[in-house]
Amino acid sequence: MLATLLSYSSSRFFSSSLCRSSIPSFHRSSIRSMADSAFKKIQIQRDDTTFDAYVVGKDNAPGIVVIQEWWGVDFEIKNHAIKISQLDTGFKALIPDLYRGKVGLDTAEAQHLMDGLDWQGAVKDIRASVNWLKANGSKKVGVTGMCMGGALAIASSVLVPEVDAVVGFYGTPSSELADPAQAKAPVQAHFGELDNFVGFSDVTAAKSLEEKLKASGVAHEVHIYEGNGHAFLNRSPEGVSRRKSMGLSDEDEAAVELAWSRFTSWMKRYLV
């Protein structure tokens, strides 16, 4: 089963032709130090393992688990978590470290890390993160994620009974991991019209997800952003550089603002 999932995750939605150069070292260190300063590092235990997580936001605010892209817990996912913590009246954002401290600095490293991911274990990490937030001041908790994290977020709507709402960005789970037709929590999903990761986050995958969510009977929204590609939410200078070096479409600030607005409305509806 794991081999099937890894084949899906590595070959199906990341092409070797869509590569990027690594971030210059002087940028990496400054970006990491600025992002890290906002977070409280904690440890969460589940089963017979312990993993690190990073928390930002007001103690008693509604919680949101923020799941990494295939790079790991890097500057971009921390940017997203900080933004989420500051939306509207505020949320308490938690990033679980699914890679156990490792970060991909180039495509080959990210590929290697994702290929080694225990997807079922990642779902258990997400569930433990949801429960940690509920035990530490958050009455309701949502899950969100981008790319690989988007797929895991949607999977959590099926596999994590404690989750109250889900928002996934440009990613869908393989059928071996989770069937969205069995979703139990409200799901909002966002995709770029020009996304060409076939079967994972392209328009066909988005429409297939919508049909499965209809079958589940849960409240759901699936949004497709005209003229946008994969990872359109990444707007930091370094994130934009990544996208361009991967041959992805130019950034669209209006689409980014609309997506965040929809995200905020959805999470407020179900968590506040």
C-alpha positions as CSV (number, residue, x, y, z in Angstrom):
1,M,0.0,0.0,0.0
2,L,2.8,2.4,0.9
3,A,4.6,1.8,-2.3
4,T,1.4,2.6,-4.2
5,L,1.0,5.9,-2.3
6,L,4.6,6.9,-2.9
7,S,4.4,6.1,-6.6
8,Y,1.3,8.4,-6.7
9,S,2.9,11.1,-4.7
10,S,6.3,11.2,-6.5
11,S,5.6,10.4,-10.1
12,R,2.0,11.5,-10.5
13,F,2.1,15.1,-9.3
14,F,5.8,16.1,-9.5
15,S,7.6,16.0,-12.8
16,S,11.3,16.0,-13.0
17,S,11.0,18.7,-15.7
18,L,9.4,21.0,-13.2
19,C,12.6,21.7,-11.1
20,R,13.7,24.7,-9.2
21,S,17.1,25.9,-8.0
22,S,17.8,25.9,-4.3
23,I,17.4,29.2,-2.4
24,P,20.7,31.1,-1.9
25,S,22.2,30.3,1.5
26,F,22.2,33.9,2.8
27,H,18.5,34.0,2.0
28,R,17.7,30.7,3.7
29,S,19.3,31.7,7.0
30,S,17.6,35.1,7.2
31,I,14.2,33.8,6.2
32,R,14.3,31.0,8.7
33,S,15.4,33.2,11.6
34,M,12.6,35.7,10.9
35,A,9.9,33.1,10.6
36,D,11.1,31.0,13.6
37,S,10.9,34.0,16.0
38,A,7.1,34.1,15.8
39,F,6.6,30.5,16.8
40,K,6.6,28.4,20.0
41,K,8.1,25.0,19.5
42,I,6.3,22.2,21.2
43,Q,6.4,18.4,21.2
44,I,3.4,16.2,20.7
45,Q,3.2,12.5,21.5
46,R,1.1,9.9,19.7
47,D,1.4,6.2,19.9
48,D,5.0,5.4,20.5
49,T,6.5,8.5,18.8
50,T,7.0,12.2,19.5
51,F,7.2,14.9,16.9
52,D,7.9,18.6,17.0
53,A,5.3,21.2,16.1
54,Y,5.2,25.0,15.8
55,V,2.5,27.1,17.3
56,V,1.6,30.8,16.7
57,G,-1.5,32.8,17.6
58,K,-3.7,33.5,20.6
59,D,-4.0,30.8,23.2
60,N,-7.8,30.4,23.3
61,A,-8.5,31.1,19.6
62,P,-10.0,28.5,17.3
63,G,-7.2,26.2,16.1
64,I,-6.0,25.4,12.6
65,V,-3.5,22.7,11.8
66,V,-1.4,23.9,8.9
67,I,0.2,21.1,6.8
68,Q,3.4,21.5,4.9
69,E,4.1,21.3,1.2
70,W,6.6,18.7,0.0
71,W,9.5,20.9,1.0
72,G,8.9,20.4,4.7
73,V,8.4,23.0,7.5
74,D,10.2,25.8,5.6
75,F,9.7,29.6,5.5
76,E,6.7,29.4,3.1
77,I,4.5,27.2,5.3
78,K,5.5,29.3,8.3
79,N,4.5,32.5,6.4
80,H,1.1,30.9,5.8
81,A,0.7,29.9,9.4
82,I,1.6,33.4,10.6
83,K,-1.0,34.9,8.2
84,I,-3.6,32.5,9.3
85,S,-3.0,33.4,13.0
86,Q,-3.7,37.1,12.1
87,L,-6.8,36.7,10.0
88,D,-10.0,38.3,11.2
89,T,-10.1,38.0,15.0
90,G,-7.3,35.5,15.0
91,F,-6.6,31.8,14.9
92,K,-4.2,29.6,16.7
93,A,-2.1,27.9,14.0
94,L,-0.1,24.7,14.5
95,I,2.4,23.2,12.0
96,P,3.2,19.5,12.7
97,D,6.7,18.6,11.5
98,L,5.9,15.5,9.3
99,Y,9.5,15.2,8.2
100,R,11.0,15.2,11.7
101,G,13.2,18.2,11.3
102,K,14.3,17.7,7.7
103,V,13.7,20.3,4.9
104,G,14.1,19.9,1.2
105,L,16.3,22.8,-0.2
106,D,16.0,21.7,-3.8
107,T,13.7,19.4,-5.8
108,A,15.7,16.3,-5.4
109,E,15.8,16.6,-1.6
110,A,12.1,17.4,-1.4
111,Q,11.4,14.4,-3.7
112,H,13.5,12.1,-1.4
113,L,11.7,13.3,1.7
114,M,8.2,12.9,0.3
115,D,9.1,9.5,-1.0
116,G,10.0,8.5,2.5
117,L,6.9,9.8,4.1
118,D,4.7,7.4,6.0
119,W,1.3,8.8,4.9
120,Q,-0.8,6.9,7.4
121,G,1.6,8.1,10.1
122,A,1.2,11.6,8.8
123,V,-2.5,11.4,9.2
124,K,-1.9,10.2,12.8
125,D,0.3,13.3,13.4
126,I,-2.5,15.5,12.1
127,R,-5.0,13.8,14.4
128,A,-2.7,14.2,17.4
129,S,-2.2,17.9,16.4
130,V,-6.0,18.5,16.3
131,N,-6.4,16.9,19.7
132,W,-3.5,18.9,21.1
133,L,-5.1,22.1,20.1
134,K,-8.5,21.0,21.6
135,A,-6.7,20.1,24.8
136,N,-4.9,23.5,24.9
137,G,-7.6,26.1,24.6
138,S,-9.2,25.7,21.1
139,K,-12.8,24.6,21.3
140,K,-12.9,23.9,17.6
141,V,-10.1,23.0,15.2
142,G,-9.8,23.0,11.4
143,V,-7.1,21.6,9.1
144,T,-5.6,23.2,6.0
145,G,-2.6,22.5,3.8
146,M,-1.0,23.3,0.5
147,C,0.0,20.8,-2.3
148,M,1.0,17.6,-0.4
149,G,-0.5,19.2,2.7
150,G,-3.7,20.0,0.7
151,A,-4.1,16.3,-0.1
152,L,-3.5,15.4,3.6
153,A,-5.9,18.1,4.7
154,I,-8.7,16.6,2.6
155,A,-7.8,13.1,3.8
156,S,-8.2,14.4,7.3
157,S,-11.9,15.2,6.6
158,V,-12.3,11.4,6.1
159,L,-9.8,10.0,8.6
160,V,-9.7,12.4,11.5
161,P,-13.1,12.4,13.3
162,E,-12.2,15.3,15.6
163,V,-11.7,17.9,12.8
164,D,-14.4,20.5,12.5
165,A,-13.6,22.0,9.1
166,V,-11.1,21.5,6.2
167,V,-9.6,23.8,3.6
168,G,-7.3,22.2,1.0
169,F,-5.2,24.0,-1.6
170,Y,-4.2,22.4,-4.9
171,G,-4.0,18.8,-3.8
172,T,-6.2,15.7,-3.6
173,P,-5.5,12.4,-1.8
174,S,-4.9,9.1,-3.6
175,S,-7.8,6.7,-3.4
176,E,-5.5,4.3,-1.4
177,L,-5.2,7.0,1.3
178,A,-8.7,8.4,1.6
179,D,-12.0,8.6,-0.4
180,P,-13.5,12.1,-0.2
181,A,-16.9,10.5,-0.8
182,Q,-16.6,9.4,2.8
183,A,-15.8,12.9,4.1
184,K,-17.3,13.8,7.5
185,A,-16.2,17.4,7.9
186,P,-17.0,20.4,5.7
187,V,-14.5,20.8,2.9
188,Q,-13.5,23.9,0.9
189,A,-10.9,23.3,-1.9
190,H,-8.9,25.7,-4.1
191,F,-7.3,24.9,-7.5
192,G,-5.6,26.8,-10.3
193,E,-7.1,26.5,-13.8
194,L,-3.6,26.1,-15.3
195,D,-2.3,23.5,-12.8
196,N,-0.9,20.6,-14.8
197,F,-0.2,18.1,-12.1
198,V,-2.5,15.5,-13.7
199,G,-4.7,13.5,-11.3
200,F,-3.5,15.4,-8.3
201,S,-4.4,19.1,-8.6
202,D,-5.4,19.8,-12.2
203,V,-9.0,20.8,-13.2
204,T,-10.0,17.2,-13.8
205,A,-8.8,16.3,-10.3
206,A,-10.7,19.3,-8.9
207,K,-14.0,18.3,-10.6
208,S,-13.6,14.7,-9.5
209,L,-13.1,15.9,-5.9
210,E,-16.3,18.0,-6.2
211,E,-18.3,15.0,-7.3
212,K,-17.0,12.9,-4.5
213,L,-17.8,15.6,-1.9
214,K,-21.3,15.8,-3.3
215,A,-21.7,12.1,-2.7
216,S,-20.4,12.5,0.9
217,G,-23.3,14.9,1.7
218,V,-21.0,17.3,3.7
219,A,-21.0,21.0,3.1
220,H,-18.4,21.8,0.5
221,E,-17.0,24.4,-2.0
222,V,-14.6,23.8,-4.8
223,H,-13.1,26.9,-6.4
224,I,-11.0,27.0,-9.6
225,Y,-9.0,30.2,-10.2
226,E,-8.8,31.3,-13.9
227,G,-5.3,31.9,-15.2
228,N,-3.6,30.5,-12.1
229,G,-1.4,27.5,-11.8
230,H,0.0,25.3,-9.0
231,A,1.1,26.9,-5.7
232,F,-0.5,30.3,-6.6
233,L,-0.9,31.1,-2.9
234,N,2.9,31.4,-2.4
235,R,3.6,35.1,-2.5
236,S,6.8,35.7,-0.6
237,P,9.7,36.9,-2.9
238,E,11.4,33.5,-2.4
239,G,8.2,31.6,-3.0
240,V,7.6,33.5,-6.2
241,S,11.1,32.7,-7.3
242,R,10.5,29.0,-6.6
243,R,7.3,29.0,-8.7
244,K,9.0,30.8,-11.6
245,S,11.9,28.4,-11.6
246,M,9.5,25.5,-11.7
247,G,7.9,27.1,-14.8
248,L,4.6,27.9,-13.0
249,S,2.3,30.8,-14.0
250,D,2.9,34.3,-12.8
251,E,1.4,35.4,-9.5
252,D,-2.1,36.8,-9.4
253,E,-2.6,39.0,-6.3
254,A,-6.4,39.2,-6.9
255,A,-6.7,35.4,-6.8
256,V,-4.6,35.2,-3.7
257,E,-6.7,37.7,-1.9
258,L,-9.9,36.0,-3.0
259,A,-8.7,32.6,-1.9
260,W,-7.7,33.9,1.6
261,S,-11.1,35.7,1.9
262,R,-12.9,32.5,1.1
263,F,-10.6,30.6,3.5
264,T,-11.4,33.1,6.3
265,S,-15.2,32.9,5.8
266,W,-15.2,29.1,5.8
267,M,-13.1,28.7,8.9
268,K,-15.1,31.4,10.7
269,R,-18.4,29.7,9.8
270,Y,-17.3,26.4,11.3
271,L,-14.8,27.2,14.0
272,V,-16.0,30.5,15.5
